[in-house]
Amino acid sequence: MLQYPRIRERFQPKEETLKRFFHLVFRKAIVTKDTYTTDRITDDPSDNKFLACAMEAQADFILSRDPHLRNLKQYQGIKIIDVTTFLELLKKKK
C-alpha cells in the first residue's frame, strides 16, 4: 500500500522512513497461521481473508476504507472502522 503511486505522490516517503516503519510493524505484528476461514462477504470474497485474520489474531478492530468490510460495521465482535474514527477513539482515551 505504501508503494501505491497516489500514496508516494502525496506523502513522498523517504526509503529510510519506509524501512523504519516496516521494522516497527514487523516487530509488533502478530503472524497468523491461516487457520480461520469465512465466507461472510459474498460481493468481494477476497476480503474474507481480513475477517479471518482478525478472528485468528483476536483483534479488537479492523481498519479499512473498503466498503465491503466497512458496511459490516462489526464481525464477531470486531469493530470495522476507518482510520480517522480509530484515531478519534485513541484521542478520547488519553
Rosetta constraint file for C-alpha pairs under 8 A:
AtomPair CA 1 CA 7 HARMONIC 7.58 0.50
AtomPair CA 2 CA 7 HARMONIC 5.97 0.50
AtomPair CA 2 CA 8 HARMONIC 6.75 0.50
AtomPair CA 3 CA 7 HARMONIC 6.83 0.50
AtomPair CA 3 CA 8 HARMONIC 6.30 0.50
AtomPair CA 4 CA 8 HARMONIC 6.21 0.50
AtomPair CA 5 CA 9 HARMONIC 5.91 0.50
AtomPair CA 6 CA 10 HARMONIC 6.05 0.50
AtomPair CA 7 CA 11 HARMONIC 5.98 0.50
AtomPair CA 7 CA 12 HARMONIC 7.47 0.50
AtomPair CA 8 CA 12 HARMONIC 4.78 0.50
AtomPair CA 8 CA 13 HARMONIC 6.37 0.50
AtomPair CA 13 CA 17 HARMONIC 6.36 0.50
AtomPair CA 13 CA 18 HARMONIC 6.68 0.50
AtomPair CA 14 CA 18 HARMONIC 6.43 0.50
AtomPair CA 15 CA 19 HARMONIC 6.21 0.50
AtomPair CA 16 CA 20 HARMONIC 6.23 0.50
AtomPair CA 17 CA 21 HARMONIC 6.09 0.50
AtomPair CA 18 CA 22 HARMONIC 6.15 0.50
AtomPair CA 19 CA 23 HARMONIC 6.04 0.50
AtomPair CA 20 CA 24 HARMONIC 6.25 0.50
AtomPair CA 21 CA 25 HARMONIC 6.25 0.50
AtomPair CA 22 CA 26 HARMONIC 5.99 0.50
AtomPair CA 23 CA 27 HARMONIC 6.13 0.50
AtomPair CA 24 CA 28 HARMONIC 6.31 0.50
AtomPair CA 25 CA 29 HARMONIC 5.72 0.50
AtomPair CA 30 CA 57 HARMONIC 6.74 0.50
AtomPair CA 31 CA 57 HARMONIC 7.93 0.50
AtomPair CA 32 CA 53 HARMONIC 6.63 0.50
AtomPair CA 32 CA 56 HARMONIC 6.50 0.50
AtomPair CA 32 CA 57 HARMONIC 6.42 0.50
AtomPair CA 34 CA 52 HARMONIC 7.71 0.50
AtomPair CA 34 CA 53 HARMONIC 6.95 0.50
AtomPair CA 34 CA 56 HARMONIC 7.69 0.50
AtomPair CA 35 CA 56 HARMONIC 7.28 0.50
AtomPair CA 36 CA 52 HARMONIC 5.13 0.50
AtomPair CA 36 CA 53 HARMONIC 7.04 0.50
AtomPair CA 36 CA 55 HARMONIC 7.22 0.50
AtomPair CA 36 CA 56 HARMONIC 6.23 0.50
AtomPair CA 37 CA 48 HARMONIC 7.47 0.50
AtomPair CA 37 CA 49 HARMONIC 7.14 0.50
AtomPair CA 37 CA 52 HARMONIC 5.28 0.50
AtomPair CA 38 CA 48 HARMONIC 5.97 0.50
AtomPair CA 38 CA 49 HARMONIC 7.60 0.50
AtomPair CA 38 CA 51 HARMONIC 7.31 0.50
AtomPair CA 38 CA 52 HARMONIC 6.17 0.50
AtomPair CA 39 CA 45 HARMONIC 6.75 0.50
AtomPair CA 39 CA 48 HARMONIC 6.14 0.50
AtomPair CA 40 CA 45 HARMONIC 7.99 0.50
AtomPair CA 40 CA 48 HARMONIC 6.66 0.50
AtomPair CA 41 CA 45 HARMONIC 5.53 0.50
AtomPair CA 41 CA 47 HARMONIC 6.79 0.50
AtomPair CA 41 CA 48 HARMONIC 5.96 0.50
AtomPair CA 41 CA 68 HARMONIC 6.95 0.50
AtomPair CA 41 CA 69 HARMONIC 7.77 0.50
AtomPair CA 43 CA 68 HARMONIC 7.25 0.50
AtomPair CA 44 CA 48 HARMONIC 7.83 0.50
AtomPair CA 44 CA 68 HARMONIC 6.99 0.50
AtomPair CA 47 CA 51 HARMONIC 7.29 0.50
AtomPair CA 47 CA 68 HARMONIC 7.44 0.50
AtomPair CA 47 CA 69 HARMONIC 7.15 0.50
AtomPair CA 48 CA 52 HARMONIC 6.27 0.50
AtomPair CA 49 CA 53 HARMONIC 5.98 0.50
AtomPair CA 50 CA 54 HARMONIC 6.10 0.50
AtomPair CA 50 CA 62 HARMONIC 7.88 0.50
AtomPair CA 51 CA 55 HARMONIC 6.18 0.50
AtomPair CA 51 CA 62 HARMONIC 8.00 0.50
AtomPair CA 51 CA 75 HARMONIC 7.33 0.50
AtomPair CA 52 CA 56 HARMONIC 6.19 0.50
AtomPair CA 53 CA 57 HARMONIC 6.08 0.50
AtomPair CA 54 CA 58 HARMONIC 5.90 0.50
AtomPair CA 54 CA 59 HARMONIC 5.04 0.50
AtomPair CA 54 CA 60 HARMONIC 7.96 0.50
AtomPair CA 54 CA 61 HARMONIC 7.74 0.50
AtomPair CA 54 CA 62 HARMONIC 7.00 0.50
AtomPair CA 54 CA 78 HARMONIC 7.65 0.50
AtomPair CA 55 CA 59 HARMONIC 6.40 0.50
AtomPair CA 55 CA 76 HARMONIC 7.66 0.50
AtomPair CA 55 CA 78 HARMONIC 7.87 0.50
AtomPair CA 59 CA 78 HARMONIC 6.50 0.50
AtomPair CA 60 CA 77 HARMONIC 7.56 0.50
AtomPair CA 60 CA 78 HARMONIC 5.04 0.50
AtomPair CA 60 CA 79 HARMONIC 6.36 0.50
AtomPair CA 61 CA 78 HARMONIC 5.25 0.50
AtomPair CA 61 CA 79 HARMONIC 4.76 0.50
AtomPair CA 61 CA 80 HARMONIC 5.72 0.50
AtomPair CA 61 CA 81 HARMONIC 7.21 0.50
AtomPair CA 62 CA 78 HARMONIC 6.94 0.50
AtomPair CA 62 CA 79 HARMONIC 6.27 0.50
AtomPair CA 62 CA 80 HARMONIC 4.73 0.50
AtomPair CA 62 CA 81 HARMONIC 6.37 0.50
AtomPair CA 63 CA 80 HARMONIC 6.00 0.50
AtomPair CA 63 CA 81 HARMONIC 5.20 0.50
AtomPair CA 63 CA 82 HARMONIC 5.11 0.50
AtomPair CA 63 CA 83 HARMONIC 5.76 0.50
AtomPair CA 63 CA 86 HARMONIC 7.50 0.50
AtomPair CA 64 CA 69 HARMONIC 7.05 0.50
AtomPair CA 64 CA 70 HARMONIC 6.73 0.50
AtomPair CA 64 CA 80 HARMONIC 7.08 0.50
AtomPair CA 64 CA 81 HARMONIC 6.20 0.50
AtomPair CA 64 CA 82 HARMONIC 5.10 0.50
AtomPair CA 64 CA 83 HARMONIC 6.92 0.50
AtomPair CA 65 CA 69 HARMONIC 7.89 0.50
AtomPair CA 65 CA 70 HARMONIC 6.80 0.50
AtomPair CA 65 CA 81 HARMONIC 7.86 0.50
AtomPair CA 65 CA 82 HARMONIC 5.73 0.50
AtomPair CA 65 CA 83 HARMONIC 7.95 0.50
AtomPair CA 66 CA 70 HARMONIC 6.04 0.50
AtomPair CA 67 CA 71 HARMONIC 5.63 0.50
AtomPair CA 68 CA 72 HARMONIC 7.10 0.50
AtomPair CA 69 CA 73 HARMONIC 7.30 0.50
AtomPair CA 69 CA 80 HARMONIC 6.84 0.50
AtomPair CA 70 CA 74 HARMONIC 7.96 0.50
AtomPair CA 70 CA 80 HARMONIC 5.71 0.50
AtomPair CA 70 CA 81 HARMONIC 6.22 0.50
AtomPair CA 70 CA 82 HARMONIC 7.65 0.50
AtomPair CA 72 CA 80 HARMONIC 7.13 0.50
AtomPair CA 73 CA 79 HARMONIC 6.11 0.50
AtomPair CA 73 CA 80 HARMONIC 4.94 0.50
AtomPair CA 73 CA 81 HARMONIC 6.78 0.50
AtomPair CA 74 CA 78 HARMONIC 5.23 0.50
AtomPair CA 74 CA 79 HARMONIC 4.30 0.50
AtomPair CA 74 CA 80 HARMONIC 5.06 0.50
AtomPair CA 75 CA 79 HARMONIC 6.64 0.50
AtomPair CA 75 CA 80 HARMONIC 7.43 0.50
AtomPair CA 81 CA 85 HARMONIC 6.37 0.50
AtomPair CA 81 CA 86 HARMONIC 6.71 0.50
AtomPair CA 82 CA 86 HARMONIC 6.37 0.50
AtomPair CA 83 CA 87 HARMONIC 6.12 0.50
AtomPair CA 84 CA 88 HARMONIC 6.28 0.50
AtomPair CA 85 CA 89 HARMONIC 6.30 0.50
AtomPair CA 86 CA 90 HARMONIC 6.34 0.50
AtomPair CA 87 CA 91 HARMONIC 6.25 0.50
AtomPair CA 88 CA 92 HARMONIC 6.35 0.50
AtomPair CA 89 CA 93 HARMONIC 6.49 0.50
AtomPair CA 90 CA 94 HARMONIC 6.83 0.50
